[in-house]
Structures are given as structure tokens and as C-alpha cells.
């Protein structure tokens, strides 16, 4: 699946900072007369707080499932694309020169282009025009393979089928990288607003400055700060905390060297 990367240092500052700010606000807010005397409708306020909590959890769950599923789907497209490229490299083994060498050279160049250049462009929601051109050239070169004798014709047909698969899988991968989901944006916005509301709501309705109250809400603020950061990172499938790597293409480049 996706690879984990180290959490940036600023995230720790974000978490600790949110905890300190929450604690300071509670200390000052808890000294108010209203807070000391406990003039709250605790049942009604507790119900409202519970609704906020439930909504936040539902929105976060939907957002996490969708983003995680999309990252897994992207990795499946990547694996299928790379596997089809390896199949083409094998299938043209029976094709005479120079067609065989030309097809294999284009396969290697396309694979390297995707792994070394296009992958970083996808993080910017772009595709690589050169990779497009290489794929078109690969298809054209395969069609030039002679239709006789029978083994060569069979290899030609199989390679054409696989290059179509490569094209389809690449198209799906690019669409996921460059697409703009309004639903995901809405869910991310709801996650951020919900995280802020879960901390600010208790502060607005009033909290005493008891140490247990300060510690509990400060801990909640820190957890929610990291949760919101994690949610934002999930929307970066080619750069974020959990990201898809071009490992399948790099493995294919290694495998080409073992194919006779």
C-alpha cells in the first residue's frame, strides 16, 4: 500500500501550540464569575456538544474512507500499468530486430519517464506531455511489427492489447491525480470546521479553571489539531503523509534487465 513518511517538525508545534492556547484561554475564561458559579444549562449544552461530536466523527470517517480508497485505487492502476509494460517487454522477445529493440527501448524510456518525472508532476496536478508522446510512439512501433509468421503476429496482437491496457490505466491514474472533487473539498472543510468547533464550543459555553478540565480540553485540542493535519495530508496522494510511490515502475525497470 502507501508509504509512511516522517511527520514534519511544524506539526508538533501546531499540536503543542493548540494545547497551550486552549489551556491559557481556559485559565482566563474559567475565572469569570459565571464559570465559578456554574450558571449553565448542562443538559442542553451537553446534548448540543454531543451532536457536534457525532457530526465531526461522521464527516471525518467519510473523508478518510474516500481519500484512502482513492489512494489504494491509484496504486492499483499503477501496478496494472507497470505489469502491462513488463508483459510487452516479454512478448516482443520473438519479434525480429530492429522492431524488437525499438519497442523495448520505448518501453524502458516510458517507464523511466513516469517514475522519474511524471510522478512529481502529478503532485502538481499535471501530466507529462513527453510520456504521452512516448506512449503514442510505442503503439505506432508495435503496429509496425510484421503480421507474419504466426508467432510474430501473435506477439504483435498481445503487445497491442497490453499497450491499450497501459493507456487505459495511465488515463485513470492521471484523472485521479488531476481531478478536483467537490465532495472531498466539502468533507475536508467540514472536518476542519468540526475540529475547531469541538474545542471552541466548550470554551464558549464556559469551563471552570480546574486542572482536570484544562488538561482534558488541552489534550482534546492537541488530538484534533493532529487529526485535521492528517486529514489535509490524506488529500495529497503523491506527496502527503501517506503517499503512493512509483515503486511498480522502478521494479519494472529492474525486471527488464533480467528479460532475455
Secondary structure, DSSP 8 states (H G I E B T S, - for coil): --EE----HHHHHHHHHHHHHHHHHHHHHTTSHHHHHT---HHHHHHHHHHHHHHHHHHHHHHHHHHHHHHHHHHHHHHHHHHHHHHHHHHGGGS-TTHHHHHHHHHHHHHHHIIIIIHHHHTTT---HHHHHHHHHHHHHHHTS-S-SHHHHHHHHHHHHHHHHHHHHHHHHHHHHH---HHHHHHHHHHHHHHHHHHHHHHHH-----HHHHHHHHHHHHHHHHHHHHHHHHT-TTTSSEE---HHHHHHHHHHTT--
